[in-house]
């Protein structure tokens, strides 16, 4: 009896672990290919910087026929940076980011729904540092793996009905990123980021957008903590 109970608990733990966002992304061939491409950068980099970031996503889905950044979600994860000069660097991140959209009931819109689409994401950015002003400007791409979906309409969970058949979302998302950050100190900073899907994340026959596609449109505000800069002298 105890042995059976142990096996059941073990299987449940393994199931949870396999669906953990970071594990799902890290076990994919794309993740290992990315590491292979970045290995030479680590070799020739002058200094390796690392930290964490956490903040809020303000999101909408272009193509759901509803406008406005009304859906809020988390944007948290790990940061790393490989400088090549005083001004230029390559940034690599591993994030858990919540995207989607939410309809706000108004006189012109009686819809009441919320779309949740959570991703494990690896952004890669080229960054330019303004050494005098403390500003950092970055741009690049991100590869995201869909790890969770949910659709709520009028307080009812209708996920299976909404994400079915041809309307099923794609597992992978490629997005383009623009980022501006300001380091208040060498350790603490704030970041403003915009991200947009390069390809449709889902098809919807009711969509009035390009080719009936849906695209994530995300604005993020984050706090940055660079623990590699603690007790470091310039």
C-alpha positions, 0 to 999 in steps of 0.5 A, spaced: 500 500 500 505 504 501 509 502 495 503 504 491 502 511 494 509 512 493 509 511 486 503 515 485 506 521 488 512 520 484 508 520 478 505 526 479 511 530 481 514 527 474 508 530 471 508 537 474 516 537 473 515 535 465 510 541 464 514 546 468 515 552 463 523 552 463 524 545 463 519 544 457 523 550 453 530 547 455 529 540 453 527 542 445 532 542 440 531 549 439 534 551 446 540 547 444 541 550 438 541 557 441 546 555 446 551 552 441 551 558 437 552 562 443 558 558 446 563 562 442 560 569 444 561 566 452 568 564 450 570 571 447 566 575 452 570 580 456 565 580 462 559 576 464 553 579 467 547 576 470 541 578 474 533 577 474 527 581 472 520 581 474 514 586 472 508 586 468 505 585 461 500 589 458 497 585 453 492 585 447 491 580 441 491 583 434 485 579 431 480 578 436 476 584 434 477 587 441 482 593 442 486 595 448 492 593 453 487 590 458 490 584 460 495 584 465 500 578 466 507 577 469 514 577 466 519 574 470 526 570 469 533 570 469 538 575 465 545 575 462 549 579 458 555 578 454 559 585 453 564 586 447 566 593 448 564 599 453 557 600 449 555 593 445 553 587 448 549 581 447 543 579 452 540 572 453 534 571 457 530 566 460 523 568 462 516 566 464 511 571 460 503 571 460 500 574 454 493 574 452 487 579 451 481 581 455 474 584 453 472 590 457 464 591 457 462 597 454 456 601 451 459 598 444 462 592 446 457 587 450 463 581 450 466 579 456 472 574 455 479 573 457 484 569 453 490 567 457 496 564 453 503 563 458 509 562 454 516 560 456 521 564 452 528 566 450 529 573 448 536 574 444 538 582 444 543 586 441 544 592 446 547 599 446 549 602 453 550 609 454 555 609 459 554 617 461 546 617 461 545 610 464 540 608 458 540 601 455 537 600 448 536 593 445 533 590 440 532 582 437 528 576 437 524 571 442 523 564 441 517 562 446 514 555 447 506 555 449 505 552 456 498 554 458 492 556 455 485 558 458 479 562 455 474 564 460 467 567 457 462 570 462 465 567 468 465 560 465 471 556 463 470 555 455 478 553 454 476 546 450 471 549 446 475 555 444 482 552 443 479 546 438 481 543 431 483 549 426 483 554 432 488 551 436 494 555 438 501 554 435 506 551 440 511 556 438 512 563 437 517 568 434 517 575 436 520 581 435 523 585 441 525 593 442 527 594 449 529 601 453 532 600 460 535 605 465 540 603 470 539 607 477 545 604 480 549 598 477 545 593 481 538 596 480 534 598 474 527 599 470 525 596 463 520 598 458 519 593 453 515 592 446 514 585 443 510 583 437 509 576 434 512 575 427 507 570 425 500 568 427 499 564 434 492 562 432 487 562 426 480 565 427 475 565 422 472 571 425 478 575 425 478 581 421 485 582 422 491 579 416 489 573 413 484 571 419 490 571 424 492 573 431 498 576 433 500 578 441 502 585 442 505 586 449 508 592 453 512 590 459 514 594 465 520 591 469 524 592 475 532 589 473 536 586 479 543 585 476 546 581 482 553 580 478 554 588 479 554 587 487 560 589 490 563 590 483 568 596 483 568 600 476 
